[in-house]
Amino acid sequence: MSTARELVGLGVVAYLIASLILRSRRTYIPVWSIMAFSAFVAVVTGLVGFDEIGLVVNLDVVLFLVGMFSLVSLAESSGLLSALTAWFIGRFRSRYSVVYASSLLFGLLSAFAVNDTVALMGPPIAYTISRASGLDPKLMFLLLAYSLTVGSAMTPMGNPQNVLVAVESGIPAPFIQFTARLAVPTLINLALVPLILLKVFRVENGPVGVVLVPHELVRDRRDALLAGLGMLAAVVGLVVNDVAELLDLPHVTHRGFIPFVVAAATYLLSRNPRAVLAGVDWGTVIFFIAMFITMEGVWRSGILQPLLALLLPGKLGRVESVLSVTAASILLSQVLSNVPLVKLFMELLKSYGYGPADTSVWLTLAATSTIAGNLTILGAASNIIVLETLESRMGTSITFTEFLKVGAAVTLVNTLVYLPFLLV
């Protein structure tokens, strides 16, 4: 029986790896459909029982995503995000300053508006900036991919794997913990990424003429105001809840429900609630539901425990744990993708006895699995989204080799910057 379960688990992992690699050539296949089929296999083969699905899927994470995606959908459809971008970029008048400002902009947007959203809306902005400033479009597209990945590491809402760590690790006050420990190294990296790209592309400084009128980009003032207040309320709610937890005051245990409740208040007040829901990234939501089922099945099959144990043989000291998790996250994220990897690695860490008190280890897992996306195109879903937008809408592309040549240097620098902050 155990051998059959191991064979099924091995088949599911092999299918996921092969599908993700082949998808780089067949971008019309959505990632969520690949994960959904693996969940189907996990259920029909008995790795996860039908009656266990409700116990396996983490509703806290799912509603967090639905709530944040709803608020971001409203902000995007109303023109709020585009107006903020235009206002920010319009402050700068030289090539160097625009590149550095763009890195900061993409990074901060992804920290609070989820990186996949910035990956969707970012390419047209990056292309406009490249044309206005006379920069190679590939420089701006790579800057977009790298900086939104780095920026998303800073908060629990920046990317899906951070949501997973914040909700399932049990660390106290995750919003405060993430920003307190990761904000400074993230900002440093957002300054270093454009420096690397400027050197690689040998860009000379010069004047630019970016003509962007913010107020003309706002399509609906009421919805823009509603979206802004909603996103502010969600962030404030998460911070206040974390402070209440630290002060041992009554607080919401299932903090993922906070953004959903805030979003629920905006549906009726928005101009077109159906459009808001239509703008939600339901593919990512389905991906997460399917991933919970798939990874539970793979974990129960027992095939990955030996491999993960080679990289982390047991509960180690804090320094050794941080270094081991860093190496494993960066390497394995290129094969399995960061979100499924984080889910599996969390199960291993919990089985070793890592708990809420091991904050450095959990933050290391979140940060390094995130920046692993800067090594190769396959390392993060946001890279695939950027690439797909370039190919489908703009008639250009970035090759695997082009991404890797710069990404290797970026990932190395990112890692060296984060490690001291995670080890202290």
C-alpha positions in Angstrom: 0.0 0.0 0.0 2.8 2.4 0.9 4.6 1.6 -2.3 1.5 2.4 -4.3 1.1 5.7 -2.5 4.8 6.5 -3.1 4.4 5.8 -6.8 1.3 8.1 -7.0 3.2 10.8 -5.1 6.2 10.5 -7.4 4.0 10.6 -10.4 2.3 13.8 -9.2 5.6 15.6 -8.5 7.0 14.4 -11.9 3.9 15.7 -13.6 4.1 19.1 -11.9 7.8 19.6 -12.7 7.4 18.5 -16.3 4.3 20.6 -16.8 5.9 23.8 -15.4 9.0 23.3 -17.6 6.9 22.7 -20.7 4.7 25.6 -19.9 7.5 28.0 -20.6 7.0 27.1 -24.3 3.2 26.7 -24.0 2.1 29.8 -22.1 -1.6 29.3 -23.1 -1.8 26.6 -20.4 -2.6 28.4 -17.1 -0.6 27.3 -14.0 -3.8 26.8 -12.0 -5.1 24.2 -14.4 -1.9 22.2 -14.0 -2.2 22.3 -10.2 -6.0 21.6 -10.4 -5.4 18.3 -12.4 -2.8 17.2 -9.8 -5.3 17.8 -7.1 -7.8 15.6 -9.0 -5.2 12.9 -9.2 -4.5 13.2 -5.4 -8.2 12.8 -4.6 -9.1 10.0 -7.0 -6.1 7.9 -6.0 -6.9 8.2 -2.3 -4.0 10.3 -1.2 -6.6 12.8 0.1 -10.1 11.6 0.8 -13.2 13.4 -0.5 -14.3 14.1 3.1 -10.9 15.5 4.0 -10.8 18.3 1.4 -12.6 20.8 3.7 -10.0 20.1 6.4 -7.0 20.3 4.0 -7.9 23.6 2.3 -7.0 26.6 4.5 -9.9 29.0 4.3 -7.9 31.7 6.1 -5.5 31.9 3.2 -8.2 31.6 0.5 -10.4 34.5 2.0 -7.3 36.6 2.5 -6.6 36.3 -1.2 -10.2 36.9 -2.3 -10.3 40.0 -0.1 -7.1 41.6 -1.3 -7.7 40.7 -4.9 -11.1 42.4 -4.7 -9.7 45.6 -3.3 -6.9 45.6 -5.9 -9.4 44.9 -8.7 -11.4 48.0 -7.6 -8.2 50.1 -7.4 -7.1 48.9 -10.9 -10.5 49.3 -12.7 -11.1 52.8 -11.2 -7.7 53.9 -12.4 -6.3 54.5 -8.9 -3.2 52.4 -9.4 -2.4 53.9 -12.8 -2.8 57.5 -11.4 -0.5 56.8 -8.5 2.1 55.4 -10.8 1.9 58.4 -13.1 2.2 60.8 -10.2 5.2 59.0 -8.8 7.1 58.6 -12.1 6.4 62.1 -13.1 8.5 63.5 -10.3 11.8 62.4 -11.9 13.6 63.9 -14.9 16.7 61.8 -15.6 17.3 58.2 -16.8 19.0 57.1 -13.6 16.4 58.6 -11.3 13.5 57.1 -13.4 15.1 53.7 -13.2 15.6 53.9 -9.5 12.2 55.3 -8.9 10.6 52.6 -11.1 12.3 49.9 -8.9 10.9 51.5 -5.8 7.5 52.0 -7.3 7.1 48.4 -8.6 8.5 47.0 -5.3 6.2 49.0 -3.0 3.2 48.3 -5.2 3.8 44.6 -5.0 4.3 44.8 -1.2 0.7 46.0 -0.8 -1.1 45.1 -4.0 0.1 41.5 -4.4 3.0 40.9 -6.9 0.9 39.1 -9.5 -1.3 42.2 -9.9 1.8 44.4 -10.5 3.0 41.8 -13.0 -0.2 42.2 -14.9 -0.4 46.0 -14.9 3.4 46.7 -14.9 4.5 45.9 -18.5 2.6 48.8 -20.2 4.0 51.2 -17.6 7.5 49.8 -18.1 7.2 50.1 -21.8 6.0 53.7 -21.6 8.9 54.6 -19.4 11.4 52.9 -21.6 10.2 54.8 -24.7 10.1 58.2 -22.9 13.6 57.8 -21.5 15.3 56.1 -24.4 16.0 52.9 -22.4 16.2 49.4 -23.7 12.7 47.9 -23.1 14.3 44.7 -21.9 16.0 46.6 -19.1 12.7 47.9 -17.9 11.0 44.5 -18.2 13.7 42.8 -16.2 13.6 45.7 -13.7 9.8 45.1 -13.3 10.2 41.3 -12.8 13.1 41.6 -10.3 11.8 44.6 -8.3 8.2 43.3 -7.9 9.7 40.0 -6.6 12.0 41.8 -4.1 9.3 44.2 -3.0 6.7 41.5 -2.4 9.0 39.9 0.3 8.4 42.8 2.7 4.8 42.1 3.8 2.5 39.1 4.3 0.3 40.3 1.6 3.1 40.8 -1.0 2.8 37.3 -2.5 1.0 34.0 -2.0 3.9 32.2 -0.2 4.1 35.0 2.3 0.4 34.7 3.0 1.0 30.9 3.6 3.8 31.5 6.1 2.0 34.3 7.9 -1.1 32.3 8.4 0.2 28.7 8.9 3.4 29.3 10.8 1.7 30.7 13.9 4.3 33.5 14.4 2.8 36.3 16.5 1.9 39.6 14.8 3.1 38.5 11.3 2.4 41.9 9.6 4.6 43.7 12.1 7.2 40.9 12.1 7.6 40.9 8.3 7.9 44.7 8.0 10.1 45.1 11.0 12.6 42.5 9.9 12.4 42.6 6.1 11.6 46.3 5.2 15.2 47.6 5.4 16.9 44.8 3.4 14.0 45.0 0.9 14.6 48.7 0.4 18.3 48.2 0.1 17.7 45.5 -2.6 15.3 47.7 -4.5 18.2 50.2 -4.8 20.8 47.6 -5.8 18.6 45.9 -8.5 18.6 49.0 -10.8 22.3 49.6 -10.1 23.0 46.1 -11.4 20.8 46.5 -14.5 22.3 49.9 -15.3 25.8 48.4 -15.2 24.8 45.3 -17.3 23.1 47.4 -20.0 25.7 50.2 -19.8 23.2 53.0 -19.5 24.4 56.6 -19.7 22.5 59.2 -17.8 20.4 61.8 -19.6 17.2 63.8 -19.5 13.8 62.1 -20.0 10.4 63.4 -20.9 7.8 61.2 -19.3 4.4 62.9 -19.9 1.9 61.3 -17.7 -1.2 63.2 -16.3 -2.4 61.4 -13.2 -5.9 62.8 -12.9 -6.6 61.8 -16.5 -6.0 58.2 -15.7 -8.7 58.1 -12.9 -11.7 56.5 -14.6 -14.1 56.7 -11.6 -13.3 59.0 -8.7 -15.8 57.4 -6.3 -14.5 53.9 -6.9 -10.9 55.2 -6.7 -11.7 56.8 -3.3 -13.5 53.6 -2.2 -10.5 51.4 -3.3 -8.0 53.7 -1.5 -10.0 53.7 1.7 -10.5 49.9 1.5 -6.8 49.1 1.0 -5.9 51.5 3.8 -8.5 49.9 6.1 -7.2 46.4 5.4 -3.6 47.3 6.1 -4.6 49.3 9.3 -6.8 46.4 10.4 -3.9 43.9 10.0 -1.5 46.2 11.9 -4.0 47.0 14.7 -4.8 43.3 15.1 -1.0 42.5 15.4 -0.5 45.2 18.0 -3.5 43.8 20.0 -1.9 40.3 19.9 1.4 41.6 21.1 -0.3 43.5 23.9 -2.3 40.3 24.8 -5.6 42.1 24.0 -8.6 40.5 22.2 -7.7 40.1 18.5 -8.8 38.1 15.4 -7.0 34.8 15.3 -7.9 34.1 11.7 -6.4 37.3 10.4 -6.9 36.3 6.8 -10.6 37.1 7.2 -9.8 40.8 7.8 -9.2 41.8 4.1 -12.2 39.8 3.1 -14.5 41.6 5.5 -13.2 44.9 4.4 -13.7 44.0 0.7 -17.3 42.8 1.5 -18.1 46.3 2.6 -17.0 47.7 -0.7 -19.0 45.5 -3.0 -22.4 47.2 -2.6 -20.8 50.7 -2.6 -18.8 50.2 -5.8 -20.2 51.3 -9.2 -20.1 47.8 -10.7 -19.7 45.0 -8.1 -19.8 42.4 -10.8 -16.8 43.9 -12.5 -14.9 44.0 -9.2 -15.4 40.3 -8.7 -14.6 39.6 -12.4 -11.3 41.4 -11.8 -10.3 39.0 -9.0 -7.5 36.7 -9.9 -9.6 33.6 -9.5 -6.9 31.5 -11.2 -4.6 32.2 -8.2 -7.4 31.3 -5.8 -8.1 28.0 -7.6 -4.4 27.4 -7.7 -4.2 27.7 -3.9 -7.2 25.5 -3.2 -5.7 22.8 -5.6 -2.3 23.3 -4.1 -3.4 22.6 -0.6 -5.0 19.3 -1.8 -2.0 18.3 -4.0 0.7 19.1 -1.4 -1.2 17.3 1.3 -1.3 14.2 -0.9 2.4 14.5 -1.8 3.3 14.9 1.8 1.3 11.8 2.8 2.9 9.7 0.0 6.3 10.2 1.8 8.4 10.6 -1.3 9.8 14.1 -0.6 10.7 13.8 3.0 14.1 12.1 2.3 15.1 14.8 -0.2 14.1 17.7 2.1 15.8 15.9 5.0 19.1 16.0 3.1 18.9 19.7 3.0 17.6 20.1 6.5 18.2 16.8 8.5 16.5 18.0 11.7 15.9 20.9 13.9 19.2 22.8 14.0 20.5 25.9 15.7 19.1 29.3 14.5 22.1 30.1 12.2 22.3 26.7 10.7 18.5 26.6 10.2 18.5 30.0 8.4 21.4 28.9 6.1 19.9 25.5 5.3 16.4 26.9 4.6 18.0 29.6 2.4 19.9 27.1 0.2 16.9 24.7 0.0 14.4 27.5 -0.9 16.5 29.0 -3.7 17.5 25.7 -5.3 14.2 23.8 -5.0 12.0 26.8 -6.0 13.5 26.5 -9.5 12.1 23.0 -9.8 8.8 23.0 -7.9 7.9 26.7 -7.9 8.0 28.7 -4.6 4.4 28.3 -3.4 4.2 24.5 -3.4 7.7 24.3 -2.1 6.8 26.5 0.9 3.8 24.4 1.7 5.9 21.2 1.7 8.7 22.8 3.6 6.4 24.1 6.3 5.2 20.5 6.9 8.7 19.4 7.3 9.7 22.2 9.7 6.6 21.5 11.8 7.4 17.8 11.9 10.9 18.7 13.3 9.4 20.8 16.0 9.8 24.3 14.6 7.0 26.5 16.0 5.8 30.1 16.3 8.8 31.1 18.4 11.2 30.3 15.4 10.4 33.6 13.7 13.8 33.9 11.9 13.3 30.5 10.2 9.8 31.3 9.0 10.8 34.7 7.7 13.8 33.1 6.0 11.5 30.6 4.3 9.3 33.5 3.1 12.0 35.8 2.0 14.4 33.4 0.3 11.6 31.4 -1.5 10.5 34.8 -2.8 13.8 36.1 -4.1 14.4 32.7 -5.6 12.1 33.9 -8.3 14.8 36.3 -9.5 17.1 33.4 -10.5 15.1 31.9 -13.4 11.9 32.6 -15.3 10.4 29.4 -13.8 11.2 30.5 -10.2 8.0 32.6 -9.7 4.6 32.8 -11.3 4.9 36.6 -11.6 7.8 36.1 -14.0 5.5 33.9 -16.2 2.8 36.6 -16.1 5.2 39.3 -17.2 6.6 37.1 -19.9 3.1 36.2 -21.1 2.0 39.8 -21.3 5.1 40.8 -23.3 4.6 38.0 -25.8 0.8 38.3 -26.1 0.4 42.1 -26.1 3.8 43.6 -27.0 5.3 41.2 -29.5 8.6 40.9 -27.6 10.1 38.4 -25.1 12.9 37.7 -22.8 14.7 34.4 -23.2 15.5 32.0 -20.4 19.2 32.7 -20.8 18.8 36.5 -20.8 16.8 36.3 -17.6 19.3 33.9 -15.9 22.4 35.9 -16.8 21.2 38.9 -14.9 19.1 37.0 -12.4 22.1 35.0 -11.1 23.8 38.3 -10.0 20.6 39.8 -8.7 19.7 36.7 -6.6 23.2 36.5 -5.2 23.1 40.1 -4.1 19.5 39.8 -2.8 20.5 36.8 -0.6 23.7 38.5 0.8 21.6 41.5 1.8 18.8 39.6 3.5 20.9 37.1 5.4 22.4 39.4 8.0 19.0 40.7 8.9 17.6 37.2 9.2 20.6 36.0 11.2 20.6 38.9 13.7 
